[in-house]
Every structure is written in structure tokens, then in C-alpha cells.
Amino acid sequence: MAQQPEELVELLPEAEPFLAREAQAAGPAQRRGLVLVHDLAGEFDAARAGALAGAHLLASLPHEVIARFDADSLVDYRGHRPRMTFHGDRYESFVAPEILLYALEDDAGEPFLLLHGAEPDFAWERFVAAVSMLVESLGVTSVAALQAIPMPVPHTRPVTVTAHATRRQLIESYPVYWGELQIPGSVAALLELRLGEAGVDAFGVAAHVPHYLAQATFPAASLSLLEHLSALTGLHLPTETLREAAESHRTEVDEQLARSPENTAVVAALEEQYDRFTAAREGTDLLGGAGEVPSGEELGAEFERFLAERDRRRNE
């Protein structure tokens, strides 16, 4: 029998202060005004940039779990096989997937929420309905997504992003690059769509990860995501450790690519393309072939290559 949305999530005692405060709100003006950040990007998380950004927040800021989703009902274990430990002649441990809602405080003591863990494979509409219920009951007034996508950009230039929102005013300073596109769906995208239909402000930023690093790590993208999140929400988020990791990683990648003249030539071509495009667009920064914004077909093909490579690696 299909579960009801409320059956997919367990509110823990630590959620009570948020619930009690919101229950006392007499109207919209008295709502807590919490920001809920989520990094359930799944396949839309090139180099795991969104997941790394969320993990960095948990490692750097005070936090506690206030709600737990039924990951056993939401995650396809065959598609995302959990790790198990086998020792000698017996199984010793099983690391189950988790989807947890955390309450954190930023560096200024401002509370916010983070939905962190595996992207659901099943019951997307019920999961989104369950999150929407939490948004209402916990006093959330804006929801922010952290994602990352592979793009033909060089690692030697600033990380650029695509911004999207339920209202243009939420991301007014960001340029619009795309017309209508058909792209693979995600829980994050469906959540933003449904929240917008319900009149809740939701937005997100997708970092552009060099396509040649999409299957590796790229902490510069995670750093960029948190910087944009801070600018869009006013949260004071720690980034120094990520900045150091990004600088160290840049050195490592430079050294690896320098060993191959072919790779060096590819990066040089991407740099030229990037610089030509940004100069032509007076500082705007998303690029495609020959200094033009990628077409819908080019962007879709890049996604398909990325997803196919992830599937191939998963089956190895």
C-alpha cells in the first residue's frame, strides 16, 4: 500500500522548538523566515560539488538532526549499492543511505536548515509533498538548491553558475541564458516547481564543472556554491577550508595536465573560448562552442555524456 507523504518522514524531538514557534505565529509576518538548503542533486551533482558543500557546512557549523526520511522506501539500492564490510568469513557492517534534515547555525548565529543525503529514486511526488509539509510546519519561507553540471569550461577560470528560481526577482542579478530546454528531471527540480506552484520562494544555483573533472572532485565548485548561497540568502557561511582545498586541488590538476601536451592544448582552447565569450558579453559568463552560448542540443548532449559515464562507472 502506498505511503502517505507524512509517513515518509519522522520528526525528532529536536524539531519541537521550531514547531512550537511556528505554531504561535499569527500570520505570515510572524513566521520564523527560515532558509532551507538542500543538496539532493543526485545525477545533477557533477564532481559531487553540492554534496561536498553540504558536508562542509555540517563539518564546520553547529548542527543537530531534526527529521529523518524513510530512505529504505525512497532509494533504489541496486542503482546506488550501499557499502558493506566483509571481514575474513563474515559481514560486519552495512552503511545504509540516509536523507536527513539538519538544523544549523551560521557564523552569525542565524538558524537555517539543511536537507542532506541521497536523492530519492522512488515516490518523488510524495517525497516533495513531505518536504512541503515540513516547509510549512517549521517556518521555512525560502528554499535553496545546490547543484553542479558538467560544462565546457576550464578549471583555470572562475567557477560560473546557472541560477533559477520560482520568481525572477529572487535571482534578478543573474543573467538568463536559456530558452526552452528538455532536460532530465530531478527531485530538486520537482521540489522547486511544486513549491513555486504553492507560492513558496525557491531558487537554486548550479555550478559549472569542467567536463574533464565531472567524475572527479572539484572543490572550487563547492566553494562557489556556498558563496552564491551566502549572497542570495544573507547567511554567513564558512568557506576558508574549502578555499584552501580548492587552491591545493588547482595545483594538483595543473601538475597532472602539464604531463600531457594534448590535455594542455584542450585547456588552452577552453581558456581562449572562455575569455572571448566573457569579453563579448561584458562579463557574463557561460560559454559554448566558438564563444556562443551552448544550444539546447549541446547542453542535452553534455548531460547525456555525463549520465552515461556515471552509469558505466557504476557497473564496473
Sequence and secondary structure as in RCSB ss.txt:
>XXXX:A:sequence
MAQQPEELVELLPEAEPFLAREAQAAGPAQRRGLVLVHDLAGEFDAARAGALAGAHLLASLPHEVIARFDADSLV
DYRGHRPRMTFHGDRYESFVAPEILLYALEDDAGEPFLLLHGAEPDFAWERFVAAVSMLVESLGVTSVAALQAIP
MPVPHTRPVTVTAHATRRQLIESYPVYWGELQIPGSVAALLELRLGEAGVDAFGVAAHVPHYLAQATFPAASLSL
LEHLSALTGLHLPTETLREAAESHRTEVDEQLARSPENTAVVAALEEQYDRFTAAREGTDLLGGAGEVPSGEELG
AEFERFLAERDRRRNE
>XXXX:A:secstr
    GGGGEEE GGGHHHHHHHHT  SGGGS  EEEEE   GGGBGGGHHHHHHHHHHHHS EEEEEEE HHHH 
 TTTS   EEEETTEEEEE    EEEEEEE TTS EEEEEEE   SS HHHHHHHHHHHHHHHTEEEEEEEEEEE
ES  TTS   EEEEESSGGGGTTS            HHHHHHHHHHHTT EEEEEEEEEEGGGTTS  HHHHHHH
HHHHHHHH      HHHHHHHHHHHHHHHHHHHT HHHHHHHHHHHHHHHHHHHHTTT     GGGS   HHHHH
HHHHHHHHHHHHHHH 
